[in-house]
Amino acid sequence: MSEQVKVVQVGGQPIGGERLALIAGPCVLEAPSIAREVAARLREICGVLGVPFVFKASFDKANRTSVTSYRGPGLEQGLETLAAIKASVGVPVLSDIHEVGQVRPAAEVLDMLQVPAFLSRQTDLLVAVGDTGLPVNIKKGQFLAPDDMRHCIEKVRSTGNESITLCERGSTFGYHNLVVDMRGLVIMRGFGYPVVFDATHSVQLPGGGGGKSAGERQFVAPLARAAVAAGVDAVFAEVHPNPDAALCDGPNMLPLDEVAPLLRTLLEVRSACRT
């Protein structure tokens, strides 16, 4: 992908431009100690490798499969945890926004607002996050064609906000399955905004675990390598010290110990594809 794209600054960390960026963290906030451990370790890894880093964890996952699934600590407590991580670890922070009423309080803490894939066409939500002036990461709905993301972009741009990134997280492929069309990365980047590849949600099996989602963690690295070879600007990964014990999305999350070797490989791929 040779098209020039905007560079979006997230708390001083550039997404787009010469360096591959990483957006990563636990799927949802659990114990504050776990979130801080992950944030600190990822900051250290990215610092060594020269990779811009944004910490991601959700204060609420309103789209869980079951009504009994763990959703997170909620808006108030979750934002307190994210503010503490931002201050103590020194990293920009990102979280999902599910309702217009969450936008203003979240914008007081977060450095980037994320529109979940299931809500990627919600006009009021896209306009509300755009109105904050903060960078916005729009996750492409599992039901959207890549070229349909132009309409999501225009909803945010209607507020005058040009700090937009687009995130691929797989497309619905039959029941309980997702597939990634690498052509979509090229199509979306052609709009002139940085493209993020969500390597962990793309291997999710939605609802495939009965009352919860399943996943195929073994495909995270191959898909991430392919996406970086295709020219994405950032990789998104949900990371946990012990994914099998995580309260959300464990089967598709990346173990914390595997981040550094994968990131080194991705940087080598990016370098090889640019020579």
Secondary structure, DSSP 8 states (H G I E B T S, - for coil): -------EEETTEEESSSS-EEEEE-SB--SHHHHHHHHHHHHHHHHHHT--EEEE-BS--TT-SSTTS---S-HHHHHHHHHHHHHHH---EEEE--SHHHHHHHHTT-SEEEE-GGGTT-HHHHHHHHHT-S-EEEE--TT--GGGHHHHHHHHHTTT---EEEEE--EE-SSS-EE--THHHHHHHTTTS-EEEETTGGGEETTTTSSS-EE-GGGHHHHHHHHHHHT-SEEEEEEESSGGG-SSSGGG-EEGGGHHHHHHHHHHHHHHHT-
